[in-house]
């Protein structure tokens, strides 16, 4: 290829790259501001932020206007002599006092908004959100729907995360069980955690509240429009911190009542008869789903774990040793490690099922089983 | 401002000096010379800067697109943790201690630092600490993965990498406390006759304030991580509610250290920038006294605002209000500094050599970081921003465009004094412009990511965050590669280049320019008299 031809083809290539990038830029979602507010408080925060942007913008342009004027006009040039002034009390007092006044002007509306943001009194519905490594648990503890409880786990398939399947629209922002609340009602969220600190973060409501193990904190919101809202855990909580989203459905009062009724029937249906004696196959089937929801993030679907932080279950001493030790570990966890005490999270039947499953899955062929009644007896 | 009236005795001192120290490796292991130790600090910090930078590039590569491609989440968390610890304690802090070692004695007319042997020890504690941090990646369970803030109870769950990080922090704390004792003692006792405190170059003043901050807060950090250690191994429950403790207690202790720490990182940079701006404006610093008061005010106020890092942890609304007001007050002295620098440039005779470019870049971008800090100070807005990429963008504007850019300004400013050669000016300016452009490409877009709700410290993200993350990753690689120009420029400057005069910058003031370039091994053995 001649040099000219090379140059032309290079130019074409460069042009092609630029065009592709431009096309991408046009299609891309370059969101530069908050998500659309869905509560009055979130709207107030949005407006305050805009106000700050304007004030800071004006100051910025002012200060750097002066500096760039100096950069252009006060350059070193033949015959130029620098001035020698190096203080001016009046100016120095002015530029201390004026910023102070600007700050006071800014802080006043923020103070008012903060006080209403933190006012969680008079809630219609109170929901406790418990952070677990790595999912959320919800208990409706007061108001319509009292008694409803469920866990909410990431529902994005593993294949999408590993790039083996195309990613869906709500990639990493979808869960199996949504939190459902009625529109226009004041919802109080109590946060706590079972293991490490998490944070319940819902951008459209301007709610972010750390969930601290052993303590209860609160936050509140009153959504003013219906819709599905998505947020994430906002405090580093270990390996799968990026994989425990929060989804809230805001629905009309009628739909909410219908949802409550549906949940109540569902809960009654799945409640396990404590006296029932399970067969090995029943326990294994149930245990497989419990394992997938609670264990496989660390110990992996293959049971091989991610040693040394997350040991294997397949072939492990515990899962192929005395079943009492195995049950005890699952019930009470292991201090100083990420192994949680699942006794607090799971029912007798679920614990019995998952222990039985682990003892009889993969290369583990213990052939024994744990009945819910044994779990009940082992609880301290 | 300062004029040395005695004759310069650098030459003869340099000549005498050569016979007294071992050559080769033993010279560096046994040296008590402030210039040797300063150089070792600077090289060490640059090496750590590259190590921490490679970690950052791995992080950014993983975040180039959604999904998990390069690293697993648990390793990703180790990278973010080590990147933070290494950059703060291994790169930025030692860099400025290196500047202090080199320049403080020269600037105040002292023959060396006050405690030579302690100075040697405070440097040689750094390599074992760095080794602990870096090798912790290869022990069972990997390195600490709880973020550089090391919040329990997550830290209680980790493997022995966490213990190695704790011991590394202990060692680094010892090192910086000893360095600070040395700096304070040197400034208070070894100033040349006539060099009153209010005549000291601003770099000395900023380090004096910084050194007090270090001595005040490093023991607090040591206490916090020691409590973590005993919680991990000896059955205490400082941070566990089950035993009557409180995980949030750690956060209060950590940030009581952590907020002064961010000023420890930035305040010496204020000093460098003040001197550079004045030199290249060929005009005395505007408001010297108010600069000193502003730095001291920032130092003192920094102890009163720690909980603005933890607005969402759940504290009484009155506490939130107090911390918000106190934080906003820091904006006042910080603003004063920006105004003073602008006024220094006003009606000067400005030239734009590399140090000046980095200093102006510093002011420009540090102000952006200051404004985002003001936004974050507003509790209700912070509730949206806390633990998102907005915070990441904010502190990189203060720590990279702030502390790092001021370190670059200082390095180019004093390189002729250190090496006796001029660096390649054109290459220096290219380094500045590439750093400036790629820095903004990397971090400006992260504001948008944070506002839109992308949490920090996540290895994978929802699809709407893809485009800005890609821009940020490309910028990060550009920024990282640009730093190789800096390394190349330094090496060629050490090896050769145009001979530098004693005072290579027309507008420079201060005693350091009265000794020849390169500064002889021993300087100011007879103290100058400052009028």
Interface residues (C-beta under 8 A of the other chain):
Chain A: X24 X25 X28 X29 X30 X31 X32 X33 X34 X35 X41 X44 X45 X48 X49 X52 X53 X56 X59 X60 X63 X64 X66 X67 X70 X71 X74 X75 X76 X77 X80 X81 X82 X83 X84 X85 X86 X87 X88 X91 X92 X95 X96 X99 X100 X103 X106 X107 X110 X111 X113 X114 X115 X117 X118 X160 X161 X162 X163 X167 X169 X170 X171 X172 X173 X191 X195 X196 X197 X199 X201 X203 X206 X207 X208 X209 X210 X212 X213 X214 X215 X217 X218 X230 X231 X232 X233 X234 X235 X236 X237 X238 X239 X240 X241 X242 X243 X306 X308 X309 X336 X337 X338
Chain B: X66 X67 X68 X69 X72 X73 X74 X77 X140 X141 X142 X145 X146 X147 X151 X152 X153 X154 X156 X157 X159 X232 X240 X241 X242 X246 X247 X248 X281 X282 X283 X284 X285 X286 X287 X288 X289 X290 X312 X313 X314 X317 X320 X321 X324 X325 X328 X329 X331 X332 X335 X336 X338 X339 X342 X343 X344 X345 X346 X347 X348 X349 X350 X351 X352 X360 X363 X364 X367 X368 X371 X374 X375 X378 X379 X380 X381 X383 X384 X386 X387 X388 X448 X451 X452 X453 X455 X456 X457 X458 X459 X460 X461 X462 X463 X464 X466 X467 X468 X507
